[in-house]
Amino acid sequence: MRAFLDCLACTLGQGLRTVRHCTDEPEVHQRVLRALLTELADADLALTPVELGDIAQHLVARETGIADPYREARARANCEALQVYPRLKAIVSEAADPLLAAAKIAIAGNVIDLGAYGDDYDVEATLERLLRSPFGRDDFARFRDAVGRARSVLYLADNAGEIVFDRVLLEEMPGRQLTVVVKSEPFINDALLPDAEQVGLTEIARVIAVPIYPGTTDEFAAAWQAADLIISKGHANFESYDQADGPLIFLLLAKCDLVARATGVQKGDMVLLAR
């Protein structure tokens, strides 16, 4: 998904939230914001929104000397999500349609997004709302069929904490070869390999780490080619891979008007989109 003018403003806000997360010094905030304005003034709008965000995150790291400002926040989100994991499993086990409940749970976890919301999100309220709500884009029948036929599933994970909710969905796919993709370098609160280990994903799936899109590795390319089903989880992965080839299904919350329009839903809706 190419960037739009709106993405420039969003990237500025994302950068400002990150530098404020790093330090309370107003002088540093101003210096970073001015530098980011200069960078974005010449930004190529053929880039994806994620690539614009990567520019902001690298600039903050360079100006503050803090390469991974969200390390503690990621660990905290993982711990908080693990505390509700038994409840999530109970919801699935008691549901009339466990796979449907698990898919909605996974999408509810997408609210744990410090890039979009900062700390201003409510997992419990989001979970309760979405469990009662229909999908804005409802390709669940195709999703069920794809899961049923798949022997090899590639799951593109998004954020720390959220990956606990993803685990609930992955555990509804027994007998498949599961590969989960996390980031190889810090990017806001995107899940890294230590996060996958912390929440137990490495116990149920092979986990591989890849750079920020469009970066890739030979291992990732091989896993993509071998997958019968590729589940792209989260807002940023939709922005990155919406034009990619492959047996793709997107699960996300539509967090901005641009992605909502691209997926044919209203902002805030659940999207389960099969390609």
SERO-4910 file (N, C-alpha, C, O; in steps of 0.05 Angstrom, whole numbers):
BEGIN
 pado doro    nc1    nc2    nc3   cac1   cac2   cac3    cc1    cc2    cc3    oc1    oc2    oc3
  Met    A     17    -24      0      0      0      0     18     25      0     34     28     18
  Arg    A     15     41    -20     31     66    -22     22     86     -1     -1     85      8
  Ala    A     40    103      7     33    124     27     17    146     15     18    151     -9
  Phe    A      1    159     31    -15    183     24     -5    206     41     10    203     59
  Leu    A    -15    230     34     -7    254     49    -14    250     79      1    259     96
  Asp    A    -36    237     84    -44    233    112    -23    217    127    -20    220    151
  Cys    A     -9    200    113     12    183    126     35    200    136     48    192    155
  Leu    A     40    222    123     62    240    132     55    251    160     72    251    178
  Ala    A     30    260    163     22    270    189     22    248    210     30    253    233
  Cys    A     13    225    203     13    202    221     41    195    230     46    189    253
  Thr    A     60    195    211     88    189    217    100    209    236    115    202    254
  Leu    A     93    235    232    102    256    251     92    250    279    108    251    299
  Gly    A     67    243    282     56    237    308     69    212    320     75    212    344
  Gln    A     74    192    304     88    168    313    116    174    323    124    164    344
  Gly    A    130    191    308    157    198    317    157    214    342    174    210    360
  Leu    A    138    232    345    136    249    369    129    231    394    141    235    415
  Arg    A    111    212    390    105    194    413    129    178    421    134    174    445
  Thr    A    145    169    401    168    153    407    189    169    422    201    160    442
  Val    A    195    194    413    216    209    427    206    217    455    223    219    473
  Arg    A    181    222    458    170    227    485    172    203    503    174    205    527
  His    A    171    179    491    174    155    505    203    152    514    209    139    535
  Cys    A    222    163    499    251    161    505    259    180    527    276    173    544
  Thr    A    248    205    526    258    226    544    237    246    550    218    250    534
  Asp    A    239    259    573    220    281    580    231    308    572    218    328    578
  Glu    A    254    310    559    266    335    552    253    348    528    255    338    506
  Pro    A    239    371    532    226    385    509    245    393    487    237    393    464
  Glu    A    270    399    494    289    407    474    295    384    454    298    389    430
  Val    A    296    360    465    301    337    448    276    331    430    278    325    407
  His    A    253    334    442    228    330    427    228    349    403    222    342    380
  Gln    A    234    375    408    234    395    387    255    388    365    249    390    341
  Arg    A    279    381    374    300    375    355    292    352    337    296    352    312
  Val    A    281    331    349    273    307    333    250    314    314    251    306    291
  Leu    A    231    329    324    208    335    307    216    353    283    207    349    260
  Arg    A    234    372    288    244    389    266    260    372    245    257    376    221
  Ala    A    276    354    255    292    337    237    274    318    221    279    314    198
  Leu    A    253    308    234    234    291    220    218    306    199    213    295    178
  Leu    A    211    331    205    197    347    185    215    351    160    205    349    138
  Thr    A    240    355    165    259    358    142    261    332    126    261    332    101
  Glu    A    262    309    140    264    283    126    239    278    110    240    269     87
  Leu    A    216    283    122    191    277    108    184    296     86    168    290     69
  Ala    A    196    320     87    190    339     66    197    329     38    185    336     18
  Asp    A    218    312     37    227    301     11    220    271      9    231    257     -9
  Ala    A    203    261     26    197    232     26    182    224      0    165    239    -10
  Asp    A    188    201     -9    175    190    -33    149    176    -25    149    157    -10
  Leu    A    127    186    -35    101    175    -28     95    148    -42     74    137    -39
  Ala    A    115    139    -58    113    111    -68    121     91    -46    116     67    -49
  Leu    A    133    101    -24    139     84     -2    113     75     12     92     87      8
  Thr    A    115     53     27     93     45     44     92     62     69    113     74     77
  Pro    A     69     63     83     69     77    109     89     65    129    100     79    145
  Val    A     94     39    127    113     26    145    141     36    140    156     41    159
  Glu    A    148     40    115    175     50    108    178     79    118    199     87    128
  Leu    A    157     95    116    158    122    128    162    121    158    178    135    170
  Gly    A    148    102    171    151     99    200    179     90    207    189     98    228
  Asp    A    191     74    190    219     65    196    238     89    195    257     90    210
  Ile    A    233    108    176    249    132    176    247    146    203    268    155    213
  Ala    A    223    149    213    219    163    239    233    148    262    246    161    278
  Gln    A    231    122    262    242    107    285    273    108    284    285    110    305
  His    A    284    106    261    314    108    259    323    136    266    344    139    279
  Leu    A    308    156    259    316    184    266    315    187    296    334    199    308
  Val    A    295    178    309    293    180    338    316    165    352    329    176    370
  Ala    A    322    141    342    344    126    353    371    141    350    387    141    368
  Arg    A    374    153    327    399    167    321    402    192    339    423    198    349
  Glu    A    380    207    343    381    232    358    382    227    388    393    244    402
  Thr    A    371    205    398    370    200    426    391    180    436    397    179    460
  Gly    A    402    164    417    420    143    425    406    119    437    420    102    448
  Ile    A    380    118    436    364     95    447    354     79    423    335     87    409
  Ala    A    366     56    419    360     39    396    333     24    399    320     18    379
  Asp    A    325     19    424    301      2    428    285     15    451    284      4    473
  Pro    A    271     37    445    257     52    467    234     36    479    225     43    501
  Tyr    A    223     17    464    199      3    473    205    -24    485    186    -40    488
  Arg    A    230    -30    492    236    -57    502    220    -64    527    208    -85    528
  Glu    A    220    -46    546    205    -51    571    175    -52    566    161    -68    578
  Ala    A    165    -35    548    137    -35    542    128    -61    528    107    -71    534
  Arg    A    146    -72    511    139    -98    499    137   -120    519    118   -136    519
  Ala    A    157   -121    537    157   -142    558    132   -139    576    120   -159    583
  Arg    A    125   -114    582    102   -110    599     76   -118    585     59   -131    597
  Ala    A     74   -112    559     50   -120    544     48   -150    542     26   -161    544
  Asn    A     70   -164    539     70   -193    539     60   -204    565     43   -222    566
  Cys    A     70   -193    587     62   -203    614     32   -198    618     18   -216    628
  Glu    A     23   -175    611     -6   -168    615    -23   -187    597    -44   -196    607
  Ala    A    -15   -192    573    -31   -210    556    -30   -238    566    -51   -252    564
  Leu    A     -8   -247    576     -6   -275    587    -25   -278    611    -35   -300    616
  Gln    A    -30   -257    625    -49   -258    648    -77   -264    639    -93   -277    653
  Val    A    -85   -254    615   -112   -259    605   -113   -284    587   -135   -291    578
  Tyr    A    -90   -296    581    -89   -319    563   -108   -342    572   -123   -353    555
  Pro    A   -109   -349    598   -128   -370    606   -157   -363    600   -173   -380    592
  Arg    A   -164   -338    604   -191   -329    597   -197   -331    568   -219   -339    559
  Leu    A   -177   -324    551   -181   -326    522   -185   -355    514   -202   -361    497
  Lys    A   -170   -373    525   -173   -401    519   -200   -411    528   -212   -427    514
  Ala    A   -210   -401    550   -236   -410    560   -258   -400    541   -277   -414    535
  Ile    A   -256   -375    531   -275   -365    512   -276   -382    487   -298   -388    477
  Val    A   -253   -391    477   -253   -408    453   -265   -435    459   -281   -445    443
  Ser    A   -258   -447    482   -267   -474    488   -297   -475    492   -310   -495    488
  Glu    A   -309   -452    501   -337   -451    506   -354   -441    483   -378   -441    483
  Ala    A   -340   -432    462   -354   -420    439   -367   -441    421   -357   -464    419
  Ala    A   -390   -434    409   -403   -452    390   -385   -456    366   -386   -478    354
  Asp    A   -369   -437    358   -351   -439    336   -323   -430    345   -317   -406    344
  Pro    A   -307   -448    355   -281   -441    366   -263   -426    347   -249   -407    356
  Leu    A   -262   -433    322   -244   -420    303   -253   -391    299   -236   -373    298
  Leu    A   -279   -386    298   -289   -359    295   -282   -343    319   -273   -320    317
  Ala    A   -286   -354    343   -279   -339    368   -249   -333    369   -241   -311    377
  Ala    A   -233   -353    361   -204   -349    361   -195   -327    341   -177   -312    347
  Ala    A   -208   -326    318   -201   -306    298   -208   -278    309   -192   -259    306
  Lys    A   -231   -275    322   -238   -249    333   -220   -241    356   -213   -218    359
  Ile    A   -212   -261    372   -193   -255    394   -166   -245    382   -155   -226    392
  Ala    A   -157   -258    361   -132   -250    349   -134   -221    339   -115   -205    342
  Ile    A   -156   -215    326   -159   -187    316   -162   -167    339   -151   -145    337
  Ala    A   -175   -175    360   -177   -157    384   -149   -150    394   -145   -127    403
  Gly    A   -131   -169    393   -104   -163    403    -90   -142    387    -70   -131    396
  Asn    A    -99   -136    363    -87   -116    346    -89    -88    357    -77    -69    346
  Val    A   -105    -85    378   -108    -58    391    -83    -51    406    -78    -28    413
  Ile    A    -66    -71    413    -41    -66    428    -20    -55    409     -3    -69    400
  Asp    A    -23    -29    403     -7    -16    382      2     11    392    -13     30    391
  Leu    A     27     12    402     37     37    413     43     58    392     45     81    397
  Gly    A     46     49    367     51     68    345     25     83    338     26    107    333
  Ala    A      3     69    339    -23     82    332    -36     96    355    -47    117    352
  Tyr    A    -35     83    379    -51     92    402    -34    102    425    -45    113    444
  Gly    A     -8     98    424      8    103    449     -2     83    470     -7     60    464
  Asp    A     -4     92    494    -13     75    516    -44     76    519    -55     64    537
  Asp    A    -57     91    501    -86     96    504   -102     74    489   -114     80    469
  Tyr    A   -102     50    500   -118     29    488   -129     12    511   -118     12    533
  Asp    A   -151     -1    506   -165    -17    526   -170    -45    515   -189    -49    500
  Val    A   -153    -64    522   -156    -91    511   -182   -104    519   -196   -116    502
  Glu    A   -190   -101    544   -214   -115    554   -239   -104    539   -256   -119    531
  Ala    A   -241    -77    537   -264    -65    524   -265    -73    494   -286    -79    483
  Thr    A   -241    -73    482   -240    -81    453   -248   -110    449   -263   -116    431
  Leu    A   -238   -127    467   -245   -156    465   -275   -160    468   -288   -174    452
  Glu    A   -287   -147    488   -316   -150    493   -332   -140    469   -352   -152    460
  Arg    A   -324   -117    458   -338   -106    435   -337   -124    410   -357   -129    397
  Leu    A   -312   -133    405   -309   -148    380   -321   -176    381   -330   -186    361
  Leu    A   -321   -188    405   -334   -215    407   -364   -213    401   -376   -233    392
  Arg    A   -375   -190    405   -404   -186    400   -410   -175    372   -433   -173    364
  Ser    A   -389   -168    357   -392   -153    332   -388   -171    308   -373   -190    309
  Pro    A   -400   -164    285   -394   -178    260   -368   -166    249   -359   -144    256
  Phe    A   -356   -181    230   -333   -170    215   -343   -148    197   -365   -149    186
  Gly    A   -327   -127    194   -333   -107    174   -329   -118    146   -345   -114    128
  Arg    A   -307   -133    142   -303   -149    118   -302   -178    127   -285   -186    143
  Asp    A   -321   -194    117   -325   -221    127   -319   -242    106   -337   -250     91
  Asp    A   -294   -251    105   -287   -273     88   -280   -298    106   -263   -314     99
  Phe    A   -295   -300    128   -289   -321    147   -294   -349    134   -278   -367    140
  Ala    A   -314   -352    118   -319   -378    105   -294   -387     89   -287   -410     89
  Arg    A   -283   -368     74   -259   -374     59   -235   -380     77   -218   -397     71
  Phe    A   -234   -365     99   -212   -370    119   -215   -398    130   -195   -413    132
  Arg    A   -238   -406    138   -242   -433    150   -234   -454    129   -220   -474    136
  Asp    A   -242   -450    105   -235   -469     84   -205   -471     80   -194   -492     76
  Ala    A   -192   -447     79   -163   -446     75   -148   -460     98   -129   -474     94
  Val    A   -157   -455    123   -145   -468    146   -148   -498    144   -130   -513    150
  Gly    A   -172   -507    136   -177   -535    134   -160   -549    114   -153   -573    117
  Arg    A   -153   -535     92   -137   -548     71   -107   -545     75    -92   -560     63
  Ala    A    -99   -526     91    -71   -520     94    -56   -541    110    -65   -550    130
  Arg    A    -33   -547    100    -14   -563    115      9   -546    127     20   -553    147
  Ser    A     15   -524    113     36   -506    122     25   -478    123     16   -467    103
  Val    A     27   -466    147     16   -439    152     39   -420    159     54   -426    178
  Leu    A     40   -398    145     59   -377    151     44   -354    164     25   -343    151
  Tyr    A     51   -346    188     36   -326    203     54   -301    207     74   -303    222
  Leu    A     46   -279    195     62   -254    198     52   -239    222     31   -226    221
  Ala    A     67   -240    244     58   -228    269     63   -198    269     79   -188    253
  Asp    A     50   -184    287     52   -155    289     65   -147    315     89   -144    316
  Asn    A     49   -142    336     60   -129    360     64   -148    383     51   -169    385
  Ala    A     82   -140    401     85   -154    427     58   -152    442     43   -133    438
  Gly    A     53   -171    459     27   -172    473      6   -184    455     -7   -203    462
  Glu    A      2   -172    432    -16   -182    412    -10   -211    405    -28   -226    398
  Ile    A     16   -219    406     23   -246    398     12   -267    416     10   -290    409
  Val    A      4   -260    441    -10   -279    458    -37   -285    446    -46   -308    447
  Phe    A    -51   -265    436    -77   -268    423    -74   -285    397    -91   -301    390
  Asp    A    -51   -280    383    -45   -296    359    -41   -326    367    -50   -343    352
  Arg    A    -28   -330    389    -23   -358    398    -50   -373    401    -51   -396    394
  Val    A    -70   -359    412    -96   -372    415   -107   -382    388   -118   -404    386
  Leu    A   -104   -365    368   -113   -373    341    -96   -396    330   -107   -415    319
  Leu    A    -70   -394    332    -52   -414    322    -57   -441    335    -54   -462    322
  Glu    A    -65   -441    360    -71   -466    374    -97   -479    365   -102   -502    372
  Glu    A   -112   -465    348   -136   -477    336   -129   -489    308   -147   -495    293
  Met    A   -103   -491    302    -94   -503    277    -75   -526    282    -53   -527    272
  Pro    A    -84   -546    298    -66   -568    305    -59   -585    280    -76   -587    261
  Gly    A    -36   -597    280    -28   -614    258    -16   -600    234     -7   -613    216
  Arg    A    -16   -573    234     -4   -559    212     25   -552    219     33   -550    243
  Gln    A     41   -548    199     68   -538    202     65   -507    205     58   -494    185
  Leu    A     71   -497    228     67   -468    234     93   -454    234    112   -462    248
  Thr    A     94   -432    219    118   -414    220    108   -386    226     91   -375    212
  Val    A    119   -374    247    111   -347    255    134   -328    249    158   -334    255
  Val    A    128   -305    237    148   -285    229    147   -261    248    125   -249    252
  Val    A    169   -255    261    172   -231    277    194   -213    266    206   -221    246
  Lys    A    198   -190    278    218   -171    267    246   -179    278    249   -189    300
  Ser    A    266   -172    262    293   -177    270    306   -153    282    329   -154    292
  Glu    A    292   -130    282    303   -105    293    280    -89    306    257    -92    297
  Pro    A    286    -73    326    264    -58    339    249    -40    320    262    -25    304
  Phe    A    223    -40    322    206    -21    307    181    -17    324    162    -33    324
  Ile    A    181      5    338    160     12    358    156    -13    376    176    -22    388
  Asn    A    132    -24    379    128    -47    396    123    -73    380    111    -92    390
  Asp    A    133    -73    355    131    -98    340    146   -121    354    166   -116    367
  Ala    A    135   -145    352    146   -168    366    173   -175    354    177   -176    330
  Leu    A    192   -181    372    218   -192    365    220   -221    375    202   -231    388
  Leu    A    242   -234    369    245   -262    377    243   -265    407    231   -285    416
  Pro    A    256   -248    423    252   -252    453    223   -250    462    215   -264    481
  Asp    A    207   -234    448    178   -233    455    164   -260    448    148   -269    464
  Ala    A    171   -271    425    159   -297    418    167   -318    438    150   -335    445
  Glu    A    191   -317    447    200   -336    468    186   -332    494    178   -351    508
  Gln    A    182   -306    501    169   -300    527    141   -310    528    132   -319    550
  Val    A    126   -309    506     98   -317    507     93   -346    498     70   -355    496
  Gly    A    115   -361    492    112   -389    486    106   -395    457    100   -418    451
  Leu    A    109   -376    439    104   -382    411    125   -402    400    118   -418    383
  Thr    A    149   -401    411    170   -419    401    164   -448    409    177   -466    399
  Glu    A    145   -452    427    138   -479    436    118   -492    417    115   -516    416
  Ile    A    104   -476    401     83   -487    383     89   -482    354     74   -493    336
  Ala    A    110   -466    347    115   -459    319    144   -454    315    159   -448    334
  Arg    A    153   -457    291    179   -446    283    177   -416    281    158   -406    269
  Val    A    195   -401    293    194   -372    292    219   -362    278    242   -369    284
  Ile    A    215   -345    258    237   -333    243    235   -303    245    213   -291    247
  Ala    A    258   -290    244    259   -261    246    267   -248    220    286   -258    207
  Val    A    253   -227    211    259   -214    186    261   -184    190    250   -174    209
  Pro    A    274   -170    172    276   -141    174    249   -128    168    230   -141    160
  Ile    A    248   -102    173    225    -86    165    221    -88    135    241    -87    120
  Tyr    A    196    -90    126    190    -90     97    202    -65     85    201    -43     96
  Pro    A    215    -67     61    216    -90     43    239   -109     47    245   -125     30
  Gly    A    253   -107     70    274   -126     76    264   -154     77    241   -159     84
  Thr    A    281   -173     71    274   -201     71    298   -218     77    320   -207     80
  Thr    A    294   -244     79    316   -263     82    310   -287     64    287   -290     56
  Asp    A    330   -303     59    326   -327     43    306   -346     58    290   -359     45
  Glu    A    309   -347     84    291   -364    100    262   -356     98    244   -372     95
  Phe    A    258   -329     99    231   -319     96    220   -324     69    197   -332     66
  Ala    A    236   -319     48    227   -324     21    219   -354     16    199   -360      3
  Ala    A    235   -372     28    229   -400     25    204   -408     40    188   -423     30
  Ala    A    200   -396     64    176   -402     79    151   -391     65    130   -404     65
  Trp    A    153   -368     53    131   -356     37    124   -375     14    100   -380      9
  Gln    A    144   -384      0    139   -400    -24    127   -427    -16    110   -438    -31
  Ala    A    134   -438      7    125   -464     16     98   -464     29     85   -485     32
  Ala    A     88   -441     37     63   -439     53     38   -445     36     36   -434     14
  Asp    A     20   -461     47     -6   -464     35    -25   -441     42    -44   -435     28
  Leu    A    -19   -428     65    -35   -406     75    -17   -386     88      0   -393    105
  Ile    A    -20   -361     80     -4   -339     93    -24   -321    107    -41   -309     94
  Ile    A    -22   -319    133    -39   -301    149    -24   -276    156     -4   -277    171
  Ser    A    -32   -254    145    -19   -228    150    -35   -214    172    -58   -206    168
  Lys    A    -22   -212    195    -36   -202    218    -29   -173    224     -5   -166    225
  Gly    A    -49   -156    226    -44   -129    236    -45   -108    214    -43   -114    190
  His    A    -47    -84    223    -50    -60    206    -25    -56    188    -27    -52    164
  Ala    A     -2    -56    201     23    -51    187     29    -72    166     40    -66    145
  Asn    A     23    -97    173     28   -119    153      9   -116    129     17   -123    107
  Phe    A    -15   -106    133    -33   -101    110    -20    -79     93    -20    -82     69
  Glu    A    -11    -58    106      2    -36     91     26    -46     75     32    -35     53
  Ser    A     40    -66     85     64    -75     72     59    -96     50     71    -96     29
  Tyr    A     40   -114     55     37   -138     38     11   -139     23      4   -160     12
  Asp    A     -4   -117     22    -30   -119      9    -28   -125    -21    -48   -135    -33
  Gln    A     -5   -119    -34     -2   -124    -62     15   -149    -67     22   -155    -90
  Ala    A     23   -163    -47     40   -186    -50     25   -210    -62      1   -212    -59
  Asp    A     40   -227    -75     28   -252    -87     29   -274    -66     48   -276    -50
  Gly    A      9   -291    -67      9   -314    -49    -19   -319    -37    -37   -302    -41
  Pro    A    -22   -341    -24    -48   -348    -12    -54   -333     14    -53   -344     36
  Leu    A    -59   -307     11    -59   -288     33    -87   -284     45   -107   -283     31
  Ile    A    -88   -283     72   -112   -274     86   -103   -254    107    -83   -258    122
  Phe    A   -116   -231    107   -109   -209    125   -129   -208    149   -153   -209    145
  Leu    A   -118   -206    173   -133   -203    197   -123   -177    211    -99   -175    217
  Leu    A   -141   -158    216   -133   -133    227   -157   -116    237   -180   -122    230
  Leu    A   -150    -97    253   -169    -75    259   -162    -52    240   -139    -45    236
  Ala    A   -182    -40    227   -178    -17    210   -175      7    228   -194     18    238
  Lys    A   -150     17    230   -144     38    250   -143     66    237   -142     86    252
  Cys    A   -145     68    211   -145     94    198   -164     94    175   -172     72    165
  Asp    A   -172    117    166   -191    119    144   -181    107    118   -196     96    102
  Leu    A   -155    109    114   -143    100     88   -145     69     87   -153     59     66
  Val    A   -137     56    108   -139     26    108   -168     18    108   -175     -2     96
  Ala    A   -185     32    123   -213     26    122   -225     27     94   -239      9     85
  Arg    A   -217     48     80   -227     51     52   -216     29     34   -230     18     17
  Ala    A   -190     22     38   -178      1     22   -190    -26     26   -189    -43      9
  Thr    A   -201    -31     50   -213    -57     56   -243    -56     55   -256    -77     60
  Gly    A   -255    -33     49   -284    -32     46   -299    -33     72   -321    -43     73
  Val    A   -287    -22     94   -301    -22    120   -300      6    132   -291     25    120
  Gln    A   -311      8    156   -310     32    172   -286     32    191   -278     10    199
  Lys    A   -275     55    197   -253     56    216   -262     43    242   -283     49    253
  Gly    A   -245     26    253   -251     11    277   -262    -16    273   -264    -32    292
  Asp    A   -270    -23    249   -281    -49    243   -260    -71    242   -236    -66    238
  Met    A   -269    -96    247   -253   -119    243   -252   -126    213   -272   -125    200
  Val    A   -228   -133    203   -225   -141    176   -214   -169    175   -194   -176    187
  Leu    A   -229   -187    161   -219   -213    154   -222   -215    124   -243   -222    113
  Leu    A   -200   -210    110   -200   -207     81   -183   -228     68   -160   -230     73
  Ala    A   -196   -244     50   -182   -265     35   -175   -254      7   -192   -241     -6
  Arg    A   -151   -260     -2   -143   -251    -29   -142   -275    -48   -135   -272    -71
***
